[in-house]
Amino acid sequence: MKCPMCKGIMKSGKTTLPYEFGDDRLIVIKSVPALVCEQCGEVFVDTSVARIAEDIAMTSEKEGVTLGFVEYRDAA
């Protein structure tokens, strides 16, 4: 896959996704599988992976977490 921003080469990697809930809650999901451009650093997360990350964030928010860091592979 070519990068949609710079046409560089996208390689398998990982990224961090922050989810904010209002002004007082932040859930950060680390080590999320993604494609990362070797040239510009643009990140692409597959839809199925994004859905799992969103479910993790929503579950953490519902559990009352105000500030949390979650490893994707541990929670997925």
Secondary structure as UniProt FT lines:
FT   TURN            4..6
FT   STRAND          9..21
FT   TURN            22..24
FT   STRAND          25..37
FT   TURN            38..40
FT   STRAND          43..44
FT   HELIX           47..62
FT   TURN            63..64
FT   STRAND          67..71
FT   HELIX           72..75
//
